[in-house]
C-alpha cells in the first residue's frame, strides 16, 4: 500500500516543476548551456549551467512581481557569480559577473513556460 502512495506523491512533485533552456557566455568566449528549473512554490528555483570548457555551475534564482531578480551560482572549478535577471514577454536576460568576468545570457521565462 505504501508503494502506490509514494509513487503518486513523487509524480505529483515532478508535475509541479520543469525546466526551460538557458545559455550564455563570459567575455573571454566561454559558453554555457543549461536550464532553469522552477520550484513548485512560485517564482524561484534552480539554475544549472555547463561550460564548453568542462565546468558545471549551479545556483538559485528568483524573480519578483515585476519579473526582475537575480541568480547566484557556484561552479565546480570554484568560480562564483551573480547575475541580474529580467524577463520581457517569453524570454529573459542574464547580466552580471561569473568568476570575475562579465557574463551575459538568455533564458526562457520559467514562470510562464512551466505554468502552461
C-alpha positions in Angstrom: 0.0 0.0 0.0 2.9 2.4 0.7 4.5 2.0 -2.7 1.5 3.4 -4.7 1.2 6.4 -2.4 4.9 7.2 -2.7 4.7 6.9 -6.5 1.7 9.2 -6.6 3.4 11.8 -4.4 6.6 11.6 -6.5 4.7 12.0 -9.8 2.8 15.0 -8.4 6.1 16.7 -7.3 7.6 16.1 -10.8 4.5 17.5 -12.4 4.9 20.7 -10.4 8.3 21.6 -11.7 10.0 21.6 -15.1 13.0 23.0 -16.9 13.4 25.7 -19.6 16.6 26.2 -21.6 19.2 28.8 -20.7 22.5 29.8 -22.4 25.2 32.5 -22.0 28.8 33.2 -22.1 31.7 35.1 -20.4 33.6 37.9 -22.0 36.6 35.6 -22.8 34.4 33.3 -25.0 33.5 30.5 -22.6 30.0 29.3 -23.5 27.4 27.9 -21.1 24.2 25.9 -21.7 21.7 24.6 -19.2 18.3 25.0 -17.6 16.2 27.0 -15.2 14.1 24.7 -13.0 11.1 26.2 -11.2 10.2 25.2 -7.6 6.5 24.3 -7.1 6.1 27.2 -4.7 6.5 30.1 -7.1 8.9 32.4 -8.9 12.1 30.8 -7.8 14.2 27.7 -8.5 17.5 26.2 -9.5 19.8 27.2 -12.4 22.2 24.6 -13.8 24.8 25.6 -16.5 27.6 23.6 -18.1 30.6 25.2 -19.8 32.2 24.2 -23.1 35.4 24.1 -21.0 34.2 21.4 -18.6 32.9 23.2 -15.5 29.4 22.9 -14.1 27.7 25.7 -12.3 24.6 25.6 -10.1 22.7 28.0 -8.0 19.4 29.6 -7.1 17.3 32.1 -9.0 14.3 34.2 -8.0 12.0 36.8 -9.7 9.8 39.4 -8.1 6.3 40.6 -9.2 7.9 42.8 -11.8 9.8 39.8 -13.4 13.2 41.0 -12.3 15.5 39.3 -9.9 18.8 37.5 -9.6 20.7 34.2 -9.7 23.7 33.3 -7.7 25.9 30.4 -8.9 28.9 28.3 -7.8 30.9 26.3 -10.3 32.7 23.0 -10.0 36.0 24.8 -10.6 35.5 27.2 -7.6 34.2 30.2 -9.5 31.2 32.1 -8.2 28.9 34.7 -9.7 25.7 36.7 -9.5 23.6 37.8 -12.5 20.6 40.1 -12.6 17.6 38.6 -14.3 14.9 40.4 -16.3 12.1 38.9 -18.3 10.3 40.5 -21.2 7.5 38.5 -22.8 8.6 34.9 -23.4 12.4 35.4 -22.9 14.7 36.8 -20.3 18.2 38.2 -20.0 21.0 37.5 -17.6 23.7 40.1 -17.0 26.4 40.1 -14.3 29.7 38.5 -13.3 31.0 34.9 -13.2 34.5 34.3 -11.9 35.4 37.9 -12.2 34.4 38.1 -15.8 31.4 39.8 -17.4 28.6 37.2 -18.1 25.6 37.7 -20.4 22.9 35.2 -21.3 19.3 34.4 -22.1 16.6 32.1 -20.8 13.0 31.2 -21.4 10.6 32.6 -18.8 10.5 29.7 -16.3 7.4 31.1 -14.5 5.2 31.4 -17.6 6.5 28.5 -19.6 6.1 26.0 -16.8 2.6 27.1 -15.9 1.2 26.3 -19.3 
